[in-house]
Amino acid sequence: MKKFGLATQIFIALVLGIIVGAVFYGNKTAIAYIVPIGDIFIHAIKMIVMPIVIAALVVAVASVGDMKKLGKLGGKT
């Protein structure tokens, strides 16, 4: 089985999202079922992004070693 590249997967997901949106547009019952799934997805993304950003900052500051080399940004961090 052939594996698709990331760009192809994103394009397929975009097209499928447009199709699903067009099919369920204005359908109150379908929207009532889909909205909680979207909310869970958004909250999961927020929950994942913040620790990654904080970890990246900590690793960047720790890799410099000397606070004098880091300068003013090191003090703020």
N, C-alpha and C positions, 0 to 999 in steps of 0.2 A: 504494500500500500504506500502510495506517495505521500510524503509529508508536505504540507503547505507552509510557506514562509509566513513570517509575522505580518507583513503588509497584506498578504492575501487573506489571512485570517481576519484582520481588522476590516478589510473591505467587505468580506462575506458577512461579518457581524453587523456592519453598517447597513447593508442591503436588507438583511433579515429584520433589523430593527425598524427600518422604514416600512417594510411589508406588514409587520405586526402592528405598527402604529396606524397604518392606513386601514387595516381590517377592523381593528377595535376602536377606531375614532368615533367618539360620541356614544359608545356603548357603556352605560353607567354600571352595569353589572360586572363587565370585564374589568373596568377601571377599578372598581372596589376590590377586586381580587389581585390586581397587578400592583397597585400603589404600595401596599405593605412590603412587597418583595423589593421594590425600588428603594423604599426607605431603609430597609435592612442593608441593602447593598451600599448605600451612601454612608450609613453609620459605620459599616465595616471598613470602608475605604478610609474614613477619618480616623478610625481606631488604629489602622495600620500605618498611616502616613506620619503621624506625630512621633511615635517612637523611632521611626527611621530617621527623621530629621534630627531629633535630639541625639541619637547615636552617632550620626554623621558629624555633628558639631563636636561631640566629646572626642571622637577618634581624631578629628582634625587638630584639635587643640593638644591632645596628648602626643600626637606625632611630632609636633614642633619641639617639644622637650623643654626649652628654655623660654620663660615668659617674656624676657627682654627681646627675644627674637620676634615674638608674636606682636609685641607692642601694645598699642591702644586697644586693638580688637581683642587681645587676650584678657585685658582687664574687664572689658564689657561682657565678654563671654563668661 
